[in-house]
Structures are given as structure tokens and as C-alpha cells.
Amino acid sequence: MSEGRKSDWQVRLDQALEAKQAFEYWREPQVLQVTGLRRSSMRAMVQAGSFPPPLKLSERSSGWVSLLVQEWQRQRITQHQQAA
């Protein structure tokens, strides 16, 4: 990502905040359970930019924004339906 350019995930989060959409922070075990992904797959997808990255909640903890994980799930379902 170039300097100063927001990722698609950051843009989506900004839109959710602007619209005052309610969301939760999910910790890694919950994200893995909800998505069915393995930790290594999820981390690789975060690195590739195809899965929302975690946000730093404090010095020693991170969490995923539930809206972004759900958006990723909707995208996957749409891709699957279009491929069928």
C-alpha cells in the first residue's frame, strides 16, 4: 500500500464509523470460530490484504472489527454464488 493511501478495510471502517454503525471487537478465537479459518490461513490472508487486519486495542491485545469480518463473509458468499 502506498504512503497516505487507505486500505479498502480502513475505508470500510471509516464508513461504518461515520454512519454510526454498531460493532464489536472480536478476539482471534472468535474470528476463527465464526469464519472457520485456521490461524495460519487467516494470518496469510491478512498479509495479502484479502482479510481485515486486527486493530490494536491496547499495548498487549488486538481484536477484529466484527463489521469487517462480516463484510468479508458476505464477499465470500457473493463470490461463491457468482462462480456457481
A tleap script that builds the chain and sets N, CA, C and O, in Angstrom:
source leaprc.protein.ff14SB
mol = sequence {
  NMET SER GLU GLY ARG LYS SER ASP TRP GLN
  VAL ARG LEU ASP GLN ALA LEU GLU ALA LYS
  GLN ALA PHE GLU TYR TRP ARG GLU PRO GLN
  VAL LEU GLN VAL THR GLY LEU ARG ARG SER
  SER MET ARG ALA MET VAL GLN ALA GLY SER
  PHE PRO PRO PRO LEU LYS LEU SER GLU ARG
  SER SER GLY TRP VAL SER LEU LEU VAL GLN
  GLU TRP GLN ARG GLN ARG ILE THR GLN HIE
  GLN GLN ALA CALA
}
set mol.1.N position { 0.839 -1.169 0.000 }
set mol.1.CA position { 0.000 0.000 0.000 }
set mol.1.C position { 0.882 1.229 0.000 }
set mol.1.O position { 1.851 1.294 0.755 }
set mol.2.N position { 0.566 2.195 -0.825 }
set mol.2.CA position { 1.389 3.393 -0.916 }
set mol.2.C position { 1.148 4.296 0.286 }
set mol.2.O position { 0.104 4.230 0.936 }
set mol.3.N position { 2.122 5.128 0.562 }
set mol.3.CA position { 2.065 6.055 1.694 }
set mol.3.C position { 0.850 6.975 1.537 }
set mol.3.O position { 0.637 7.550 0.469 }
set mol.4.N position { 0.062 7.111 2.596 }
set mol.4.CA position { -1.074 8.004 2.570 }
set mol.4.C position { -2.350 7.402 1.999 }
set mol.4.O position { -3.410 8.014 2.123 }
set mol.5.N position { -2.291 6.252 1.391 }
set mol.5.CA position { -3.472 5.616 0.808 }
set mol.5.C position { -4.071 4.645 1.827 }
set mol.5.O position { -3.364 3.817 2.402 }
set mol.6.N position { -5.367 4.758 2.038 }
set mol.6.CA position { -6.039 3.872 2.982 }
set mol.6.C position { -6.365 2.544 2.307 }
set mol.6.O position { -6.661 2.487 1.114 }
set mol.7.N position { -6.301 1.483 3.102 }
set mol.7.CA position { -6.709 0.172 2.594 }
set mol.7.C position { -8.229 0.157 2.440 }
set mol.7.O position { -8.931 0.985 3.020 }
set mol.8.N position { -8.723 -0.788 1.656 }
set mol.8.CA position { -10.169 -0.939 1.493 }
set mol.8.C position { -10.835 -1.179 2.842 }
set mol.8.O position { -11.933 -0.683 3.096 }
set mol.9.N position { -10.166 -1.941 3.708 }
set mol.9.CA position { -10.715 -2.236 5.030 }
set mol.9.C position { -10.803 -0.968 5.871 }
set mol.9.O position { -11.782 -0.778 6.593 }
set mol.10.N position { -9.803 -0.103 5.789 }
set mol.10.CA position { -9.830 1.145 6.551 }
set mol.10.C position { -10.935 2.064 6.042 }
set mol.10.O position { -11.614 2.723 6.828 }
set mol.11.N position { -11.109 2.102 4.735 }
set mol.11.CA position { -12.190 2.908 4.153 }
set mol.11.C position { -13.536 2.400 4.659 }
set mol.11.O position { -14.398 3.192 5.040 }
set mol.12.N position { -13.718 1.082 4.663 }
set mol.12.CA position { -14.985 0.485 5.127 }
set mol.12.C position { -15.215 0.794 6.602 }
set mol.12.O position { -16.340 1.097 7.001 }
set mol.13.N position { -14.164 0.722 7.416 }
set mol.13.CA position { -14.292 1.047 8.837 }
set mol.13.C position { -14.663 2.519 9.011 }
set mol.13.O position { -15.524 2.846 9.827 }
set mol.14.N position { -14.029 3.397 8.262 }
set mol.14.CA position { -14.352 4.820 8.323 }
set mol.14.C position { -15.826 5.060 7.974 }
set mol.14.O position { -16.498 5.872 8.610 }
set mol.15.N position { -16.314 4.350 6.963 }
set mol.15.CA position { -17.715 4.495 6.560 }
set mol.15.C position { -18.649 4.029 7.681 }
set mol.15.O position { -19.668 4.664 7.953 }
set mol.16.N position { -18.295 2.925 8.321 }
set mol.16.CA position { -19.116 2.404 9.418 }
set mol.16.C position { -19.138 3.375 10.594 }
set mol.16.O position { -20.181 3.597 11.209 }
set mol.17.N position { -17.990 3.944 10.896 }
set mol.17.CA position { -17.921 4.908 11.993 }
set mol.17.C position { -18.722 6.157 11.671 }
set mol.17.O position { -19.426 6.691 12.528 }
set mol.18.N position { -18.613 6.621 10.436 }
set mol.18.CA position { -19.352 7.811 10.007 }
set mol.18.C position { -20.857 7.575 10.079 }
set mol.18.O position { -21.615 8.472 10.448 }
set mol.19.N position { -21.286 6.367 9.725 }
set mol.19.CA position { -22.710 6.021 9.747 }
set mol.19.C position { -23.170 5.626 11.157 }
set mol.19.O position { -24.344 5.326 11.375 }
set mol.20.N position { -22.237 5.630 12.100 }
set mol.20.CA position { -22.528 5.269 13.494 }
set mol.20.C position { -23.093 3.865 13.607 }
set mol.20.O position { -23.973 3.606 14.428 }
set mol.21.N position { -22.581 2.951 12.775 }
set mol.21.CA position { -22.995 1.556 12.847 }
set mol.21.C position { -22.379 0.915 14.091 }
set mol.21.O position { -21.205 1.118 14.402 }
set mol.22.N position { -23.195 0.144 14.785 }
set mol.22.CA position { -22.709 -0.549 15.973 }
set mol.22.C position { -21.847 -1.741 15.548 }
set mol.22.O position { -22.147 -2.419 14.566 }
set mol.23.N position { -20.784 -1.982 16.295 }
set mol.23.CA position { -19.948 -3.146 16.039 }
set mol.23.C position { -19.277 -3.577 17.333 }
set mol.23.O position { -19.283 -2.859 18.332 }
set mol.24.N position { -18.709 -4.752 17.285 }
set mol.24.CA position { -17.973 -5.301 18.418 }
set mol.24.C position { -16.543 -5.546 17.979 }
set mol.24.O position { -16.236 -5.568 16.788 }
set mol.25.N position { -15.682 -5.727 18.954 }
set mol.25.CA position { -14.331 -6.217 18.683 }
set mol.25.C position { -14.332 -7.700 18.995 }
set mol.25.O position { -14.761 -8.118 20.071 }
set mol.26.N position { -13.854 -8.490 18.054 }
set mol.26.CA position { -13.754 -9.927 18.259 }
set mol.26.C position { -12.300 -10.297 18.427 }
set mol.26.O position { -11.441 -9.826 17.682 }
set mol.27.N position { -12.023 -11.142 19.407 }
set mol.27.CA position { -10.671 -11.643 19.606 }
set mol.27.C position { -10.440 -12.805 18.631 }
set mol.27.O position { -11.384 -13.329 18.039 }
set mol.28.N position { -9.194 -13.190 18.479 }
set mol.28.CA position { -8.839 -14.184 17.467 }
set mol.28.C position { -9.627 -15.495 17.563 }
set mol.28.O position { -10.092 -15.979 16.531 }
set mol.29.N position { -9.802 -16.095 18.747 }
set mol.29.CA position { -10.568 -17.354 18.785 }
set mol.29.C position { -11.979 -17.216 18.221 }
set mol.29.O position { -12.469 -18.121 17.546 }
set mol.30.N position { -12.630 -16.093 18.493 }
set mol.30.CA position { -13.976 -15.888 17.970 }
set mol.30.C position { -13.960 -15.717 16.453 }
set mol.30.O position { -14.830 -16.244 15.762 }
set mol.31.N position { -12.982 -14.987 15.936 }
set mol.31.CA position { -12.877 -14.797 14.482 }
set mol.31.C position { -12.650 -16.144 13.799 }
set mol.31.O position { -13.266 -16.435 12.774 }
set mol.32.N position { -11.779 -16.955 14.360 }
set mol.32.CA position { -11.514 -18.273 13.784 }
set mol.32.C position { -12.760 -19.147 13.815 }
set mol.32.O position { -13.038 -19.873 12.861 }
set mol.33.N position { -13.508 -19.077 14.907 }
set mol.33.CA position { -14.726 -19.879 15.027 }
set mol.33.C position { -15.787 -19.416 14.032 }
set mol.33.O position { -16.418 -20.238 13.367 }
set mol.34.N position { -15.981 -18.117 13.931 }
set mol.34.CA position { -17.022 -17.565 13.055 }
set mol.34.C position { -16.707 -17.822 11.580 }
set mol.34.O position { -17.606 -18.125 10.796 }
set mol.35.N position { -15.442 -17.700 11.207 }
set mol.35.CA position { -15.072 -17.841 9.794 }
set mol.35.C position { -14.759 -19.276 9.388 }
set mol.35.O position { -14.864 -19.625 8.212 }
set mol.36.N position { -14.379 -20.104 10.343 }
set mol.36.CA position { -13.972 -21.466 10.022 }
set mol.36.C position { -12.553 -21.558 9.482 }
set mol.36.O position { -12.121 -22.616 9.024 }
set mol.37.N position { -11.831 -20.446 9.540 }
set mol.37.CA position { -10.453 -20.432 9.050 }
set mol.37.C position { -9.491 -20.991 10.089 }
set mol.37.O position { -9.795 -21.026 11.282 }
set mol.38.N position { -8.353 -21.417 9.628 }
set mol.38.CA position { -7.245 -21.775 10.507 }
set mol.38.C position { -6.425 -20.519 10.729 }
set mol.38.O position { -6.408 -19.615 9.894 }
set mol.39.N position { -5.746 -20.475 11.865 }
set mol.39.CA position { -4.952 -19.301 12.216 }
set mol.39.C position { -3.939 -18.960 11.118 }
set mol.39.O position { -3.803 -17.794 10.748 }
set mol.40.N position { -3.241 -19.947 10.604 }
set mol.40.CA position { -2.221 -19.687 9.584 }
set mol.40.C position { -2.835 -19.136 8.298 }
set mol.40.O position { -2.261 -18.249 7.667 }
set mol.41.N position { -3.984 -19.652 7.914 }
set mol.41.CA position { -4.663 -19.154 6.706 }
set mol.41.C position { -5.126 -17.724 6.896 }
set mol.41.O position { -4.969 -16.885 6.009 }
set mol.42.N position { -5.702 -17.449 8.072 }
set mol.42.CA position { -6.183 -16.104 8.330 }
set mol.42.C position { -5.023 -15.110 8.328 }
set mol.42.O position { -5.133 -14.035 7.740 }
set mol.43.N position { -3.928 -15.455 8.974 }
set mol.43.CA position { -2.769 -14.563 9.023 }
set mol.43.C position { -2.200 -14.311 7.622 }
set mol.43.O position { -1.802 -13.191 7.303 }
set mol.44.N position { -2.163 -15.352 6.793 }
set mol.44.CA position { -1.671 -15.191 5.420 }
set mol.44.C position { -2.592 -14.274 4.624 }
set mol.44.O position { -2.127 -13.454 3.831 }
set mol.45.N position { -3.894 -14.413 4.836 }
set mol.45.CA position { -4.856 -13.566 4.137 }
set mol.45.C position { -4.752 -12.110 4.605 }
set mol.45.O position { -4.903 -11.191 3.800 }
set mol.46.N position { -4.496 -11.896 5.891 }
set mol.46.CA position { -4.284 -10.536 6.398 }
set mol.46.C position { -3.060 -9.933 5.713 }
set mol.46.O position { -3.096 -8.788 5.263 }
set mol.47.N position { -1.977 -10.709 5.637 }
set mol.47.CA position { -0.743 -10.232 4.989 }
set mol.47.C position { -0.991 -9.878 3.525 }
set mol.47.O position { -0.431 -8.910 3.012 }
set mol.48.N position { -1.834 -10.667 2.856 }
set mol.48.CA position { -2.136 -10.441 1.435 }
set mol.48.C position { -3.154 -9.313 1.230 }
set mol.48.O position { -3.369 -8.870 0.101 }
set mol.49.N position { -3.772 -8.854 2.308 }
set mol.49.CA position { -4.762 -7.794 2.198 }
set mol.49.C position { -6.156 -8.268 1.840 }
set mol.49.O position { -7.032 -7.457 1.540 }
set mol.50.N position { -6.373 -9.588 1.868 }
set mol.50.CA position { -7.675 -10.122 1.496 }
set mol.50.C position { -8.554 -10.455 2.697 }
set mol.50.O position { -9.657 -10.978 2.531 }
set mol.51.N position { -8.083 -10.161 3.889 }
set mol.51.CA position { -8.857 -10.345 5.114 }
set mol.51.C position { -8.573 -9.147 6.006 }
set mol.51.O position { -7.438 -8.675 6.055 }
set mol.52.N position { -9.585 -8.644 6.713 }
set mol.52.CA position { -9.357 -7.446 7.526 }
set mol.52.C position { -8.298 -7.681 8.602 }
set mol.52.O position { -8.278 -8.736 9.234 }
set mol.53.N position { -7.433 -6.714 8.806 }
set mol.53.CA position { -6.396 -6.850 9.824 }
set mol.53.C position { -6.955 -6.562 11.211 }
set mol.53.O position { -7.966 -5.873 11.343 }
set mol.54.N position { -6.305 -7.082 12.237 }
set mol.54.CA position { -6.730 -6.749 13.592 }
set mol.54.C position { -6.337 -5.310 13.925 }
set mol.54.O position { -5.413 -4.747 13.337 }
set mol.55.N position { -7.050 -4.741 14.867 }
set mol.55.CA position { -6.728 -3.416 15.382 }
set mol.55.C position { -6.107 -3.570 16.760 }
set mol.55.O position { -6.506 -4.445 17.529 }
set mol.56.N position { -5.166 -2.755 17.064 }
set mol.56.CA position { -4.526 -2.762 18.371 }
set mol.56.C position { -5.502 -2.152 19.372 }
set mol.56.O position { -5.866 -0.984 19.237 }
set mol.57.N position { -5.927 -2.912 20.363 }
set mol.57.CA position { -6.869 -2.430 21.364 }
set mol.57.C position { -6.145 -1.849 22.577 }
set mol.57.O position { -6.619 -0.912 23.219 }
set mol.58.N position { -5.009 -2.420 22.865 }
set mol.58.CA position { -4.161 -1.926 23.945 }
set mol.58.C position { -2.743 -2.374 23.621 }
set mol.58.O position { -2.490 -2.939 22.556 }
set mol.59.N position { -1.844 -2.127 24.519 }
set mol.59.CA position { -0.454 -2.499 24.268 }
set mol.59.C position { -0.289 -3.995 24.039 }
set mol.59.O position { 0.577 -4.413 23.270 }
set mol.60.N position { -1.112 -4.805 24.697 }
set mol.60.CA position { -0.935 -6.252 24.629 }
set mol.60.C position { -2.113 -7.014 24.043 }
set mol.60.O position { -2.151 -8.242 24.121 }
set mol.61.N position { -3.074 -6.309 23.457 }
set mol.61.CA position { -4.206 -7.035 22.883 }
set mol.61.C position { -4.647 -6.421 21.558 }
set mol.61.O position { -4.499 -5.223 21.314 }
set mol.62.N position { -5.192 -7.291 20.721 }
set mol.62.CA position { -5.708 -6.894 19.409 }
set mol.62.C position { -7.072 -7.523 19.219 }
set mol.62.O position { -7.406 -8.516 19.866 }
set mol.63.N position { -7.853 -6.944 18.335 }
set mol.63.CA position { -9.156 -7.500 18.019 }
set mol.63.C position { -9.558 -7.120 16.609 }
set mol.63.O position { -9.024 -6.180 16.020 }
set mol.64.N position { -10.498 -7.861 16.087 }
set mol.64.CA position { -11.020 -7.601 14.751 }
set mol.64.C position { -12.359 -6.894 14.879 }
set mol.64.O position { -13.139 -7.194 15.783 }
set mol.65.N position { -12.625 -5.965 13.988 }
set mol.65.CA position { -13.911 -5.274 13.955 }
set mol.65.C position { -14.930 -6.228 13.336 }
set mol.65.O position { -14.773 -6.674 12.200 }
set mol.66.N position { -15.975 -6.531 14.102 }
set mol.66.CA position { -16.964 -7.518 13.659 }
set mol.66.C position { -17.568 -7.168 12.297 }
set mol.66.O position { -17.774 -8.053 11.467 }
set mol.67.N position { -17.854 -5.884 12.062 }
set mol.67.CA position { -18.436 -5.476 10.775 }
set mol.67.C position { -17.546 -5.843 9.595 }
set mol.67.O position { -18.037 -6.251 8.542 }
set mol.68.N position { -16.246 -5.699 9.773 }
set mol.68.CA position { -15.327 -6.003 8.671 }
set mol.68.C position { -15.238 -7.502 8.415 }
set mol.68.O position { -15.143 -7.933 7.266 }
set mol.69.N position { -15.270 -8.291 9.475 }
set mol.69.CA position { -15.256 -9.753 9.309 }
set mol.69.C position { -16.543 -10.192 8.621 }
set mol.69.O position { -16.514 -11.045 7.733 }
set mol.70.N position { -17.666 -9.617 9.025 }
set mol.70.CA position { -18.944 -9.956 8.396 }
set mol.70.C position { -18.984 -9.512 6.934 }
set mol.70.O position { -19.552 -10.203 6.088 }
set mol.71.N position { -18.390 -8.374 6.641 }
set mol.71.CA position { -18.295 -7.905 5.252 }
set mol.71.C position { -17.480 -8.900 4.421 }
set mol.71.O position { -17.857 -9.225 3.296 }
set mol.72.N position { -16.371 -9.380 4.973 }
set mol.72.CA position { -15.546 -10.382 4.292 }
set mol.72.C position { -16.377 -11.636 4.018 }
set mol.72.O position { -16.289 -12.213 2.934 }
set mol.73.N position { -17.188 -12.061 5.004 }
set mol.73.CA position { -18.028 -13.244 4.809 }
set mol.73.C position { -19.027 -13.026 3.672 }
set mol.73.O position { -19.231 -13.911 2.842 }
set mol.74.N position { -19.646 -11.847 3.639 }
set mol.74.CA position { -20.599 -11.547 2.558 }
set mol.74.C position { -19.910 -11.573 1.194 }
set mol.74.O position { -20.466 -12.083 0.222 }
set mol.75.N position { -18.703 -11.024 1.129 }
set mol.75.CA position { -17.949 -11.039 -0.128 }
set mol.75.C position { -17.666 -12.466 -0.582 }
set mol.75.O position { -17.786 -12.780 -1.766 }
set mol.76.N position { -17.293 -13.325 0.355 }
set mol.76.CA position { -17.008 -14.726 0.009 }
set mol.76.C position { -18.257 -15.427 -0.520 }
set mol.76.O position { -18.185 -16.183 -1.489 }
set mol.77.N position { -19.396 -15.176 0.116 }
set mol.77.CA position { -20.651 -15.789 -0.319 }
set mol.77.C position { -21.006 -15.303 -1.722 }
set mol.77.O position { -21.400 -16.098 -2.575 }
set mol.78.N position { -20.866 -14.000 -1.962 }
set mol.78.CA position { -21.152 -13.429 -3.274 }
set mol.78.C position { -20.237 -14.032 -4.337 }
set mol.78.O position { -20.699 -14.383 -5.423 }
set mol.79.N position { -18.947 -14.155 -4.037 }
set mol.79.CA position { -18.003 -14.760 -4.984 }
set mol.79.C position { -18.390 -16.200 -5.299 }
set mol.79.O position { -18.315 -16.632 -6.450 }
set mol.80.N position { -18.797 -16.932 -4.286 }
set mol.80.CA position { -19.191 -18.329 -4.479 }
set mol.80.C position { -20.438 -18.413 -5.360 }
set mol.80.O position { -20.515 -19.259 -6.251 }
set mol.81.N position { -21.405 -17.541 -5.112 }
set mol.81.CA position { -22.643 -17.556 -5.891 }
set mol.81.C position { -22.391 -17.185 -7.346 }
set mol.81.O position { -23.006 -17.750 -8.250 }
set mol.82.N position { -21.490 -16.240 -7.572 }
set mol.82.CA position { -21.175 -15.817 -8.932 }
set mol.82.C position { -20.413 -16.907 -9.694 }
set mol.82.O position { -20.538 -17.022 -10.913 }
set mol.83.N position { -19.634 -17.694 -8.977 }
set mol.83.CA position { -18.852 -18.748 -9.618 }
set mol.83.C position { -19.706 -19.955 -9.950 }
set mol.83.O position { -19.339 -20.760 -10.807 }
set mol.84.N position { -20.854 -20.091 -9.275 }
set mol.84.CA position { -21.717 -21.263 -9.473 }
set mol.84.C position { -22.543 -21.158 -10.720 }
set mol.84.O position { -23.318 -22.064 -11.025 }
savepdb mol mol.pdb
quit
